[in-house]
Amino acid sequence: MTNLKVLISGASVAGPALAYWLHRHGFQPTVVERAPALRDGGYAVDFRGEAHLTVLRRMGILADLERVRTGTGSMSYVNSAGKPQAELPADLFAGDIEILRGDLARILYDATRQHTEYVFGDSITSLTEDADGVTVSFEHGAPRRFDLVIGADGLHSTTRRLAFGPEEEFVKHLGVHCAIFTTANHLGLDHTGHAYRTAGKLVALHSARHNAEARAVFYFAAPQLDVDRRDVARQQALLAETFAGNGWESDRLLQDMRYAPDFYFDSVGQVHMDTWSRGRVALIGDAAYCPSSLSGMGSGLALVGAYVLAGELAAARGDHRVAFARYEEEMREYAVGCQKMGDGVAKLMVPGNRALPRSSTAITRSCRTCRARTWPPRAPARPRRTSRSATTVNMPGGKRTEESSPRPRDLDAAMVHARSEPFHGSTAQRKLAVKRKSRDHRCCLPWLAEGRAWSSSGCFL
Ligand SMILES: Cc1cc2nc3c(=O)[nH]c(=O)nc-3n(C[C@H](O)[C@H](O)[C@H](O)COP(=O)(O)OP(=O)(O)OC[C@H]3O[C@@H](n4cnc5c(N)ncnc54)[C@H](O)[C@@H]3O)c2cc1C
């Protein structure tokens, strides 16, 4: 095995998840995080479908997530008087498990800290690659040598900027800005949320920490704004200007905002890159393929990406050229599918001047249509490998077999196309084997569903 020493930038979801799998495969991960300590609490993220749940199960942390899940049920759209107008089912917003991002980061950190070196309060400032490795300099610490560097430092990734170029080349603004902060649950919401929508704006309040507190959420449509990401005072002023007199609880929440213990503000964006690796540096999670906060898929995508990248590195015995190429091959279409969904939800949630559908059924139909339109993407023909999703199966040689359509709930699990061994046998035998497997395993990552060891060393589970 080569390239054992791996530096990961970012300790949120993708970074610690990658550290977990790299260690399991025999690598030595170091994680550097800009924040002075693990960032707790924050907004809720969710996991959807069997692919996400299987990775969590294999990491042995699914039960930990279950313990701290938010338990949020359906959400209601309300009118300016706070009267519910339409109900949105829980699975559209909370997925299979919803958890606060900070709680997730804590669980991942606890699962890795015994065997991973964590450096908090520092950031990479330069990367100098040569034939044997990468010399990394830091804002505070002394320069160090690593075999590989993986950027898991989010939408505004420093690693991406240093290795690939300026952010503007890769981040696509979806025309929406978002602010979130913790506040009192003054409406007494019980594991639910209320959302109020006007043209180009959405304000929501949902209960958190089992109703002990609430999260206020503001979305508004606007072109890319020139606001310093660290200038909280300016961001709050902008939000106040935008939502003053907007109706429902807007003014009350804007007042509460001044006393919030946390405040998050950013444009809603996606990352689009032609390649996720350059030499010994690769990207993962939001840094590489952020689907946007509105897609509801970012955390699961980051988690699966970590699993695939570590698995490919192990399978290639540390050869980064082989592993990075395979990682991209496995992940790209899944990532693109998640991004299409982010696009659709952005238009649905803050639809400019378009009128809000009135009835609950109409809104739910809009949401489901938005998902159905963008999911699932078609599988590309891949002559070298067998790949399959719940709707298409690529046979060796590129022949495609249609499977029966999965239920909408299962579509997300079906997005990643499988890395599986070529099947040697007659066409009829191959079809039978594929059908049997797809019936037995709703998860369409065969190597996940089948519990097979990833690498020849069998270090997978
Ligand atoms: C408001 C909001 C709501 C969301 N809702 C959902 C949802 O419902 N469902 C869902 O699945 N996803 C949701 N997401 C997306 C989800 O949070 C991300 O997709 C997921 O966290 C990606 O994980 P990541 O580790 O790649 O990046 P991030 O979680 O962004 O983490 C990046 C880490 O890198 C650190 N970092 C940044 N710069 C540096 C540096 N220079 N050096 C070192 N460290 C650095 C950061 O401090 C952070 O810890 C939401 C996101 C937001 C913003």
Ligand as a Chemical Component Dictionary entry (heavy atoms), coordinates in Angstrom:
data_LIG
# 
_chem_comp.id                   LIG 
_chem_comp.type                 NON-POLYMER 
_chem_comp.pdbx_formal_charge   0 
_chem_comp.three_letter_code    LIG 
# 
loop_
_chem_comp_atom.comp_id 
_chem_comp_atom.atom_id 
_chem_comp_atom.alt_atom_id 
_chem_comp_atom.type_symbol 
_chem_comp_atom.charge 
_chem_comp_atom.model_Cartn_x 
_chem_comp_atom.model_Cartn_y 
_chem_comp_atom.model_Cartn_z 
_chem_comp_atom.pdbx_ordinal 
LIG C1  C1  C 0 -28.852 26.070 5.555 1  
LIG C2  C2  C 0 -28.492 24.700 5.115 2  
LIG C3  C3  C 0 -29.430 23.693 5.153 3  
LIG C4  C4  C 0 -29.105 22.418 4.729 4  
LIG N1  N1  N 0 -30.022 21.432 4.758 5  
LIG C5  C5  C 0 -29.678 20.189 4.369 6  
LIG C6  C6  C 0 -30.604 19.114 4.425 7  
LIG O1  O1  O 0 -31.752 19.267 4.817 8  
LIG N2  N2  N 0 -30.183 17.890 4.037 9  
LIG C7  C7  C 0 -28.905 17.651 3.616 10 
LIG O2  O2  O 0 -28.562 16.525 3.306 11 
LIG N3  N3  N 0 -28.020 18.651 3.540 12 
LIG C8  C8  C 0 -28.375 19.902 3.900 13 
LIG N4  N4  N 0 -27.484 20.897 3.824 14 
LIG C9  C9  C 0 -26.194 20.652 3.187 15 
LIG C10 C10 C 0 -25.212 19.989 4.090 16 
LIG O3  O3  O 0 -25.029 20.733 5.263 17 
LIG C11 C11 C 0 -23.915 19.888 3.342 18 
LIG O4  O4  O 0 -24.129 19.380 2.054 19 
LIG C12 C12 C 0 -22.988 18.961 4.053 20 
LIG O5  O5  O 0 -22.744 19.466 5.337 21 
LIG C13 C13 C 0 -21.690 18.859 3.272 22 
LIG O6  O6  O 0 -20.699 18.453 4.111 23 
LIG P1  P1  P 0 -19.182 18.858 3.843 24 
LIG O7  O7  O 0 -18.431 18.204 4.943 25 
LIG O8  O8  O 0 -18.817 18.554 2.444 26 
LIG O9  O9  O 0 -19.129 20.443 3.929 27 
LIG P2  P2  P 0 -19.518 21.415 5.145 28 
LIG O10 O10 O 0 -20.550 20.817 6.013 29 
LIG O11 O11 O 0 -19.764 22.744 4.552 30 
LIG O12 O12 O 0 -18.174 21.492 6.016 31 
LIG C14 C14 C 0 -17.010 22.122 5.594 32 
LIG C15 C15 C 0 -16.076 22.170 6.795 33 
LIG O13 O13 O 0 -14.843 22.705 6.375 34 
LIG C16 C16 C 0 -14.452 23.723 7.277 35 
LIG N5  N5  N 0 -13.588 24.647 6.561 36 
LIG C17 C17 C 0 -13.956 25.625 5.709 37 
LIG N6  N6  N 0 -12.865 26.246 5.235 38 
LIG C18 C18 C 0 -11.801 25.642 5.795 39 
LIG C19 C19 C 0 -10.401 25.832 5.690 40 
LIG N7  N7  N 0 -9.882  26.792 4.909 41 
LIG N8  N8  N 0 -9.583  25.022 6.395 42 
LIG C20 C20 C 0 -10.102 24.058 7.214 43 
LIG N9  N9  N 0 -11.412 23.843 7.357 44 
LIG C21 C21 C 0 -12.258 24.625 6.645 45 
LIG C22 C22 C 0 -15.741 24.325 7.778 46 
LIG O14 O14 O 0 -15.571 24.994 8.998 47 
LIG C23 C23 C 0 -16.608 23.078 7.909 48 
LIG O15 O15 O 0 -16.420 22.456 9.156 49 
LIG C24 C24 C 0 -27.795 22.168 4.250 50 
LIG C25 C25 C 0 -26.843 23.184 4.230 51 
LIG C26 C26 C 0 -27.188 24.437 4.654 52 
LIG C27 C27 C 0 -26.152 25.519 4.591 53 
# 
loop_
_chem_comp_bond.comp_id 
_chem_comp_bond.atom_id_1 
_chem_comp_bond.atom_id_2 
_chem_comp_bond.value_order 
_chem_comp_bond.pdbx_ordinal 
LIG C1  C2  SING 1  
LIG C2  C3  SING 2  
LIG C2  C26 DOUB 3  
LIG C3  C4  DOUB 4  
LIG C4  N1  SING 5  
LIG C4  C24 SING 6  
LIG N1  C5  DOUB 7  
LIG C5  C6  SING 8  
LIG C5  C8  SING 9  
LIG C6  O1  DOUB 10 
LIG C6  N2  SING 11 
LIG N2  C7  SING 12 
LIG C7  O2  DOUB 13 
LIG C7  N3  SING 14 
LIG N3  C8  DOUB 15 
LIG C8  N4  SING 16 
LIG N4  C9  SING 17 
LIG N4  C24 SING 18 
LIG C9  C10 SING 19 
LIG C10 O3  SING 20 
LIG C10 C11 SING 21 
LIG C11 O4  SING 22 
LIG C11 C12 SING 23 
LIG C12 O5  SING 24 
LIG C12 C13 SING 25 
LIG C13 O6  SING 26 
LIG O6  P1  SING 27 
LIG P1  O7  DOUB 28 
LIG P1  O8  SING 29 
LIG P1  O9  SING 30 
LIG O9  P2  SING 31 
LIG P2  O10 DOUB 32 
LIG P2  O11 SING 33 
LIG P2  O12 SING 34 
LIG O12 C14 SING 35 
LIG C14 C15 SING 36 
LIG C15 O13 SING 37 
LIG C15 C23 SING 38 
LIG O13 C16 SING 39 
LIG C16 N5  SING 40 
LIG C16 C22 SING 41 
LIG N5  C17 SING 42 
LIG N5  C21 SING 43 
LIG C17 N6  DOUB 44 
LIG N6  C18 SING 45 
LIG C18 C19 SING 46 
LIG C18 C21 DOUB 47 
LIG C19 N7  SING 48 
LIG C19 N8  DOUB 49 
LIG N8  C20 SING 50 
LIG C20 N9  DOUB 51 
LIG N9  C21 SING 52 
LIG C22 O14 SING 53 
LIG C22 C23 SING 54 
LIG C23 O15 SING 55 
LIG C24 C25 DOUB 56 
LIG C25 C26 SING 57 
LIG C26 C27 SING 58 
# 
